[in-house]
């Protein structure tokens, strides 16, 4: 049986929230690597803008994983981590569908459940980390859907630019924003791909 709280240096985190944070960290870490691999495949398949979208979103997932990891700052030790992940190295269209499925799952099922638990347990840092992620995942799903539609039509994604907000993981392909619509960061901190 798991303890109700995990303690290190006077800090107590509810065990369920800690487990959810580790799972979210694992899932985001896997998405980070998966999107890197799928970017290489998109590049080989002749879709350079889709590849840029995968790379930017890969780095967005690293932003989310970092927030989850830092929320666990005082939970130290070895843990077995269970997290969901999409696998497959197929066509760019199928890889995009896998990305859509993963992002939609996170935005509609995983993060809402994790937020509900963290709110019930009054784990403010976890709530903050999850809320950045959930809003960015919704945007990622829309962009991957747009990319899949283009690829299925035999075209590359039309993207004026591909940029990432390194604060919250928001990704844009038009670059018309003066500031991040999710966290308010100024556009001059955005990273271009």
Secondary structure as GFF3:
##gff-version 3
##sequence-region A 1 193
A	DSSP	beta_strand	5	8	.	.	.	ID=ss1
A	DSSP	beta_strand	11	14	.	.	.	ID=ss2
A	DSSP	alpha_helix	15	44	.	.	.	ID=ss3
A	DSSP	alpha_helix	48	71	.	.	.	ID=ss4
A	DSSP	alpha_helix	92	105	.	.	.	ID=ss5
A	DSSP	pi_helix	106	110	.	.	.	ID=ss6
A	DSSP	alpha_helix	111	120	.	.	.	ID=ss7
A	DSSP	alpha_helix	124	152	.	.	.	ID=ss8
A	DSSP	beta_strand	163	164	.	.	.	ID=ss9
A	DSSP	beta_strand	171	172	.	.	.	ID=ss10
A	DSSP	three_ten_helix	187	189	.	.	.	ID=ss11
A	DSSP	beta_strand	191	192	.	.	.	ID=ss12
###
